Amino acid sequence: MTQNSSVPERRHSVMSLPPRVEQGMSKRQRQMVFEQVKVQVQDIANRYFEMSLRVLRRWLSDGH
């Protein structure tokens, strides 16, 4: 079976998700959780954007 090159490979280096924000958390703790999640979301978005560009460049270079 051939692998679709436009499908991203699974990355095992992604950090585990931080704990859920709970009612008893301080404002500082909530901010720390928010920052951790924000960094993860940006990393994933950048990775998918870069992969999409690679696929588009390959598609254009093939003469489509």
C-alpha positions as CSV (number, residue, x, y, z in Angstrom):
1,M,0.0,0.0,0.0
2,T,1.4,3.4,-0.9
3,Q,1.3,6.2,1.5
4,N,-0.4,9.5,0.6
5,S,2.4,12.1,0.8
6,S,0.0,14.9,1.5
7,V,-1.1,13.3,4.7
8,P,1.1,14.5,7.6
9,E,3.2,11.9,9.4
10,R,2.4,11.3,13.0
11,R,4.6,13.3,15.3
12,H,5.4,11.8,18.6
13,S,7.3,14.8,20.0
14,V,4.1,16.8,20.6
15,M,3.8,17.6,24.3
16,S,1.0,16.1,26.3
17,L,-1.9,18.5,26.9
18,P,-1.7,20.5,30.0
19,P,-4.3,19.8,32.8
20,R,-7.7,21.3,32.3
21,V,-8.4,24.7,33.8
22,E,-10.3,24.1,37.0
23,Q,-12.4,26.4,39.0
24,G,-9.8,26.5,41.9
25,M,-6.9,27.6,39.8
26,S,-5.3,30.9,40.3
27,K,-5.3,33.5,37.5
28,R,-1.6,32.9,37.1
29,Q,-2.1,29.1,36.7
30,R,-4.9,29.7,34.2
31,Q,-2.6,32.0,32.2
32,M,0.1,29.3,32.2
33,V,-2.3,26.7,30.8
34,F,-3.5,29.2,28.2
35,E,0.1,29.9,27.1
36,Q,0.9,26.2,26.8
37,V,-2.2,25.4,24.7
38,K,-1.5,28.5,22.5
39,V,2.0,27.4,21.7
40,Q,0.7,23.9,20.8
41,V,-2.0,25.3,18.5
42,Q,0.5,27.6,16.8
43,D,2.9,24.7,16.3
44,I,0.3,22.5,14.8
45,A,-1.1,25.3,12.5
46,N,2.4,26.1,11.3
47,R,3.2,22.5,10.6
48,Y,0.0,22.0,8.5
49,F,0.6,25.3,6.7
50,E,4.1,24.3,5.7
51,M,2.9,20.8,4.6
52,S,0.2,22.4,2.5
53,L,2.7,24.7,0.8
54,R,4.9,21.7,0.0
55,V,2.0,19.9,-1.6
56,L,1.0,23.0,-3.5
57,R,4.5,23.6,-4.8
58,R,4.8,19.9,-5.9
59,W,1.5,20.1,-7.6
60,L,2.4,23.3,-9.4
61,S,5.8,22.0,-10.4
62,D,4.2,18.9,-11.9
63,G,2.5,21.2,-14.5
64,H,-1.0,21.3,-13.2
